[in-house]
Amino acid sequence: MKRLPLLLGLLGAGWMALAIQIVAVRAIFFTNYIGYRTALMLPQIGREIPLWQDVWIFNSWLVLTSAIEWALIGFVIQFAVRKISR
C-alpha cells in the first residue's frame, strides 16, 4: 500500500507514453485534461524554439503531468483506505 502512489505514477506515465505513440488525442484529452490544456499554452511563453523541440517539450509535459495526476490519485486512495481502516 505504501508504494501505490509510485506505481500509479509510473502507470500514468506509461499510459501517456503509449497514448502519445498511438496518437490517441481523445484519450489524452480525457485522461489528462489539465496537462493537455497547459501544454497547449507552452508555445505562448514567448521563446522561439524549433518545431522538434516544441513537440518534445509538449510530449514530455504530458507524460510528467499524467504521472503526477495518477500519483495524486494514489495518495487519495491511500488516505481513504487508512481513514476507513481506523
C-alpha atoms as an extended CHARMM CRD file, in Angstrom:
* protein
*
        86  EXT
         1         1  MET       CA              0.0000000000        0.0000000000        0.0000000000  PROA      1               0.0000000000
         2         2  LYS       CA              2.9450000000        2.3360000000        0.6230000000  PROA      2               0.0000000000
         3         3  ARG       CA              4.0470000000        2.0900000000       -2.9990000000  PROA      3               0.0000000000
         4         4  LEU       CA              0.6230000000        2.7040000000       -4.5190000000  PROA      4               0.0000000000
         5         5  PRO       CA              1.2820000000        6.3730000000       -5.4830000000  PROA      5               0.0000000000
         6         6  LEU       CA              4.6170000000        5.4280000000       -7.0620000000  PROA      6               0.0000000000
         7         7  LEU       CA              3.1070000000        2.5460000000       -9.0000000000  PROA      7               0.0000000000
         8         8  LEU       CA              0.1530000000        4.6120000000      -10.1720000000  PROA      8               0.0000000000
         9         9  GLY       CA              2.5140000000        7.4300000000      -11.1880000000  PROA      9               0.0000000000
        10        10  LEU       CA              4.5810000000        5.0270000000      -13.2690000000  PROA      10              0.0000000000
        11        11  LEU       CA              1.4080000000        3.5430000000      -14.7210000000  PROA      11              0.0000000000
        12        12  GLY       CA              0.1450000000        7.0270000000      -15.6250000000  PROA      12              0.0000000000
        13        13  ALA       CA              3.4390000000        7.9450000000      -17.2910000000  PROA      13              0.0000000000
        14        14  GLY       CA              3.4490000000        4.6650000000      -19.2130000000  PROA      14              0.0000000000
        15        15  TRP       CA             -0.1530000000        5.1350000000      -20.2790000000  PROA      15              0.0000000000
        16        16  MET       CA              0.5420000000        8.6410000000      -21.5600000000  PROA      16              0.0000000000
        17        17  ALA       CA              3.6500000000        7.5000000000      -23.4400000000  PROA      17              0.0000000000
        18        18  LEU       CA              1.5670000000        4.7670000000      -25.0740000000  PROA      18              0.0000000000
        19        19  ALA       CA             -1.2530000000        7.1930000000      -25.9100000000  PROA      19              0.0000000000
        20        20  ILE       CA              1.2680000000        9.5820000000      -27.4980000000  PROA      20              0.0000000000
        21        21  GLN       CA              2.7750000000        6.7570000000      -29.5400000000  PROA      21              0.0000000000
        22        22  ILE       CA             -0.5820000000        5.6780000000      -30.9580000000  PROA      22              0.0000000000
        23        23  VAL       CA             -1.7130000000        9.3140000000      -31.3320000000  PROA      23              0.0000000000
        24        24  ALA       CA             -4.8670000000        8.8680000000      -29.2590000000  PROA      24              0.0000000000
        25        25  VAL       CA             -5.7090000000       12.5430000000      -28.9210000000  PROA      25              0.0000000000
        26        26  ARG       CA             -9.1390000000       11.9910000000      -27.3850000000  PROA      26              0.0000000000
        27        27  ALA       CA             -7.7190000000        9.5890000000      -24.8030000000  PROA      27              0.0000000000
        28        28  ILE       CA             -5.0020000000       12.1060000000      -23.9450000000  PROA      28              0.0000000000
        29        29  PHE       CA             -7.5980000000       14.8750000000      -23.6840000000  PROA      29              0.0000000000
        30        30  PHE       CA             -9.9340000000       12.9230000000      -21.3820000000  PROA      30              0.0000000000
        31        31  THR       CA             -7.3440000000       11.3050000000      -19.1090000000  PROA      31              0.0000000000
        32        32  ASN       CA             -5.0200000000       14.2990000000      -18.7660000000  PROA      32              0.0000000000
        33        33  TYR       CA             -7.1260000000       17.3930000000      -19.4140000000  PROA      33              0.0000000000
        34        34  ILE       CA             -5.0590000000       19.7130000000      -17.2200000000  PROA      34              0.0000000000
        35        35  GLY       CA             -1.7740000000       18.6240000000      -18.7670000000  PROA      35              0.0000000000
        36        36  TYR       CA             -3.1610000000       18.8650000000      -22.2870000000  PROA      36              0.0000000000
        37        37  ARG       CA             -4.5760000000       22.3610000000      -21.8220000000  PROA      37              0.0000000000
        38        38  THR       CA             -1.4210000000       23.6920000000      -20.1410000000  PROA      38              0.0000000000
        39        39  ALA       CA              0.7720000000       22.0520000000      -22.8010000000  PROA      39              0.0000000000
        40        40  LEU       CA             -1.1790000000       23.9070000000      -25.4670000000  PROA      40              0.0000000000
        41        41  MET       CA             -0.2120000000       27.1520000000      -23.7030000000  PROA      41              0.0000000000
        42        42  LEU       CA              3.5160000000       26.3440000000      -23.6180000000  PROA      42              0.0000000000
        43        43  PRO       CA              4.2960000000       27.9270000000      -27.0260000000  PROA      43              0.0000000000
        44        44  GLN       CA              2.7890000000       31.1920000000      -25.7700000000  PROA      44              0.0000000000
        45        45  ILE       CA              5.6430000000       31.6190000000      -23.2920000000  PROA      45              0.0000000000
        46        46  GLY       CA              7.4230000000       33.7070000000      -25.9010000000  PROA      46              0.0000000000
        47        47  ARG       CA             10.5130000000       31.6890000000      -26.7700000000  PROA      47              0.0000000000
        48        48  GLU       CA             11.2700000000       30.8410000000      -30.3740000000  PROA      48              0.0000000000
        49        49  ILE       CA             12.2580000000       27.1960000000      -30.4250000000  PROA      49              0.0000000000
        50        50  PRO       CA             12.4480000000       24.7190000000      -33.3020000000  PROA      50              0.0000000000
        51        51  LEU       CA              9.3810000000       22.5910000000      -34.0130000000  PROA      51              0.0000000000
        52        52  TRP       CA             11.0390000000       19.3090000000      -32.9780000000  PROA      52              0.0000000000
        53        53  GLN       CA             11.8740000000       20.7750000000      -29.5670000000  PROA      53              0.0000000000
        54        54  ASP       CA              8.3320000000       22.0900000000      -29.2300000000  PROA      54              0.0000000000
        55        55  VAL       CA              6.9060000000       18.6130000000      -29.8630000000  PROA      55              0.0000000000
        56        56  TRP       CA              9.4220000000       17.0620000000      -27.4600000000  PROA      56              0.0000000000
        57        57  ILE       CA              8.5390000000       19.5520000000      -24.7060000000  PROA      57              0.0000000000
        58        58  PHE       CA              4.7970000000       19.0630000000      -25.3510000000  PROA      58              0.0000000000
        59        59  ASN       CA              5.0630000000       15.2660000000      -25.0890000000  PROA      59              0.0000000000
        60        60  SER       CA              7.3180000000       15.4180000000      -22.0280000000  PROA      60              0.0000000000
        61        61  TRP       CA              4.8950000000       17.7720000000      -20.3000000000  PROA      61              0.0000000000
        62        62  LEU       CA              2.0060000000       15.3940000000      -20.9980000000  PROA      62              0.0000000000
        63        63  VAL       CA              3.9100000000       12.4110000000      -19.5660000000  PROA      63              0.0000000000
        64        64  LEU       CA              5.0170000000       14.3670000000      -16.4870000000  PROA      64              0.0000000000
        65        65  THR       CA              1.5780000000       15.7590000000      -15.6790000000  PROA      65              0.0000000000
        66        66  SER       CA             -0.0460000000       12.3750000000      -16.2250000000  PROA      66              0.0000000000
        67        67  ALA       CA              2.3900000000       10.7650000000      -13.7900000000  PROA      67              0.0000000000
        68        68  ILE       CA              1.7060000000       13.4740000000      -11.2080000000  PROA      68              0.0000000000
        69        69  GLU       CA             -2.0780000000       13.1860000000      -11.5840000000  PROA      69              0.0000000000
        70        70  TRP       CA             -2.0470000000        9.3960000000      -11.1920000000  PROA      70              0.0000000000
        71        71  ALA       CA              0.3200000000        9.6310000000       -8.2080000000  PROA      71              0.0000000000
        72        72  LEU       CA             -2.0790000000       12.0950000000       -6.5670000000  PROA      72              0.0000000000
        73        73  ILE       CA             -4.9210000000        9.6510000000       -7.1650000000  PROA      73              0.0000000000
        74        74  GLY       CA             -2.7760000000        7.0080000000       -5.4470000000  PROA      74              0.0000000000
        75        75  PHE       CA             -2.2790000000        9.2980000000       -2.4470000000  PROA      75              0.0000000000
        76        76  VAL       CA             -6.0300000000        9.9250000000       -2.2220000000  PROA      76              0.0000000000
        77        77  ILE       CA             -6.7640000000        6.1830000000       -2.3550000000  PROA      77              0.0000000000
        78        78  GLN       CA             -4.0920000000        5.5360000000        0.2600000000  PROA      78              0.0000000000
        79        79  PHE       CA             -5.5390000000        8.2420000000        2.5200000000  PROA      79              0.0000000000
        80        80  ALA       CA             -9.0900000000        6.9120000000        2.1070000000  PROA      80              0.0000000000
        81        81  VAL       CA             -8.0540000000        3.3550000000        2.9200000000  PROA      81              0.0000000000
        82        82  ARG       CA             -6.2080000000        4.4830000000        6.0390000000  PROA      82              0.0000000000
        83        83  LYS       CA             -9.1700000000        6.5990000000        7.1910000000  PROA      83              0.0000000000
        84        84  ILE       CA            -11.6530000000        3.7920000000        6.6300000000  PROA      84              0.0000000000
        85        85  SER       CA             -9.4940000000        1.1330000000        8.2770000000  PROA      85              0.0000000000
        86        86  ARG       CA             -9.2840000000        3.0520000000       11.5850000000  PROA      86              0.0000000000
